[in-house]
Amino acid sequence: MAASHARHCIIAVDGSEHSEYAFEWYCKFIYKDDDEVTLLNIPEVNPTVHSKSPNVALVAPEIMVAMARQEHDKINAEMQKFADKLKQHKIGGKVKTIVASKPGEGIIKAAEETHADLIVLGSRGKGTVRRTLMGSVSDYVVHHAHVPVIVCKHPHKHVHPEDLGS
């Protein structure tokens, strides 16, 4: 009989209550003592900051640096909060932030690089029209992952068809 290996789980977190719910749901229903957990954050890239648009040149460099530093500090604070949650739940793991132009692609790439056995992420609960126009990170991950994906829907934060009117 082959020795079992620790299961590696990636939990995508972005500081939203949806990702917090997904993390707590994982802790309550999925977590096993020998799991290796990576809390993965992929910050949304502001296209105006990273584009070659002529409008970017109108912003003073020191303002751009201050904006970047403020965003960096915000991400660090969010990830520290999740690192603290790992400790509170006595779960061994790490927090990791990567930059990717599309969060879904970043999650898939990280899962492949770390040989993840499971991906857990929250769902923002966008309505059908908005999801159709903008796409969905969870839809992308479900369709492109080579491992099981659990999408945790916050029970009180979703758009229901009856809420949209006629």
C-alpha positions in Angstrom: 0.0 0.0 0.0 1.4 3.4 -1.0 2.0 5.9 1.7 -0.5 8.8 1.4 0.8 12.3 1.0 -0.5 15.5 2.5 -3.2 17.1 0.5 -2.3 20.5 -0.9 -5.3 22.9 -1.0 -5.3 26.4 -2.5 -7.9 28.8 -1.2 -8.2 31.9 -3.3 -8.7 35.0 -1.1 -9.2 38.6 -2.0 -10.2 40.2 1.3 -13.9 40.1 0.4 -16.5 38.6 2.7 -17.0 36.0 0.0 -13.4 34.7 0.3 -13.6 34.9 4.1 -16.7 32.7 3.9 -15.0 30.2 1.6 -12.0 30.0 4.0 -14.3 29.5 7.0 -16.3 26.9 5.1 -13.1 25.0 4.2 -12.1 25.0 7.8 -15.4 23.7 9.0 -16.2 21.1 6.4 -13.1 20.1 4.4 -9.9 20.6 6.4 -7.9 17.6 7.5 -5.0 17.7 10.0 -2.3 17.0 7.4 -3.5 19.4 4.8 -1.0 21.9 3.4 -2.9 25.1 2.7 -1.9 28.0 0.5 -4.0 31.1 0.8 -3.6 32.7 -2.7 -4.3 36.4 -3.4 -4.2 37.8 -6.9 -4.9 41.5 -6.7 -6.9 43.0 -9.4 -4.7 44.9 -11.8 -5.8 48.5 -12.5 -5.6 48.7 -16.3 -5.0 52.4 -16.3 -1.9 52.0 -14.2 -0.4 49.3 -16.3 -1.5 50.4 -19.8 0.4 52.4 -22.3 -2.4 55.0 -22.4 -1.4 58.6 -22.9 -3.5 59.5 -19.9 -1.1 57.8 -17.5 1.6 60.3 -18.5 -0.6 63.1 -17.0 -0.2 61.7 -13.5 2.9 62.8 -11.6 5.3 60.0 -10.9 5.2 60.6 -7.2 1.4 60.2 -7.1 1.7 56.9 -9.0 4.3 55.7 -6.5 2.1 56.7 -3.6 -0.9 55.0 -5.2 1.1 51.8 -5.7 2.5 51.9 -2.1 -1.1 52.4 -0.8 -2.3 49.4 -2.8 0.7 47.3 -1.7 0.0 48.2 2.0 -3.7 47.3 1.6 -2.8 43.9 0.1 -0.3 43.2 2.9 -2.9 44.0 5.6 -5.4 41.7 4.0 -2.9 38.9 3.7 -1.8 39.4 7.3 -5.4 39.0 8.4 -5.6 35.7 6.6 -2.3 34.5 8.0 -3.7 35.3 11.4 -6.8 33.2 10.6 -4.6 30.2 9.7 -3.0 30.5 13.1 -6.3 30.9 14.9 -7.5 27.7 13.2 -4.2 26.0 13.9 -3.7 25.3 10.2 -0.3 25.0 8.8 0.1 26.9 5.6 1.2 30.0 3.9 -0.1 33.1 2.2 1.0 34.0 -1.2 0.3 37.0 -3.4 1.0 36.8 -7.2 0.4 39.3 -9.9 -1.6 38.0 -12.9 -3.5 40.0 -15.5 -6.5 37.6 -15.0 -7.2 36.1 -11.5 -8.6 32.9 -12.9 -5.5 32.2 -15.0 -3.3 33.0 -11.9 -5.2 30.5 -9.8 -4.9 27.8 -12.4 -1.2 28.5 -12.8 -0.5 28.4 -9.1 -2.5 25.2 -8.7 -0.4 23.5 -11.5 2.9 24.8 -10.1 2.2 23.7 -6.5 0.6 20.4 -7.6 -2.6 21.3 -5.7 -5.1 18.6 -5.0 -8.0 21.0 -4.4 -9.0 24.6 -5.1 -11.5 26.5 -3.0 -12.8 29.9 -3.8 -15.8 32.1 -3.0 -18.4 33.3 -5.5 -19.3 36.9 -5.7 -22.9 36.1 -6.6 -23.1 38.4 -9.6 -26.3 38.3 -11.6 -26.6 36.4 -14.8 -26.3 39.4 -17.1 -23.3 40.8 -15.3 -21.5 37.4 -15.2 -22.2 37.0 -18.9 -20.7 40.3 -19.8 -17.8 40.3 -17.4 -17.0 36.6 -17.0 -16.5 35.0 -13.7 -13.3 33.9 -12.0 -15.1 30.9 -10.5 -16.5 29.9 -13.9 -13.0 30.1 -15.4 -11.4 28.1 -12.6 -14.1 25.4 -12.7 -13.7 25.0 -16.5 -9.9 25.0 -16.6 -8.7 23.3 -13.4 -7.3 19.8 -13.6 -8.2 19.2 -9.9 -11.5 19.4 -8.0 -12.8 22.9 -7.4 -15.2 23.9 -4.6 -17.0 27.2 -5.2 -18.5 28.4 -1.9 -21.6 30.6 -2.3 -22.3 32.9 0.7 -25.9 32.1 1.5 -26.9 35.7 2.1 -24.9 37.5 -0.6 -26.3 36.3 -3.9 -28.5 37.8 -6.6 -31.6 35.7 -7.1 -33.7 35.8 -10.3 -36.7 37.1 -8.3 -34.5 40.1 -7.1 -34.0 41.3 -10.6 -37.6 42.1 -11.4 -39.2 41.5 -14.8 
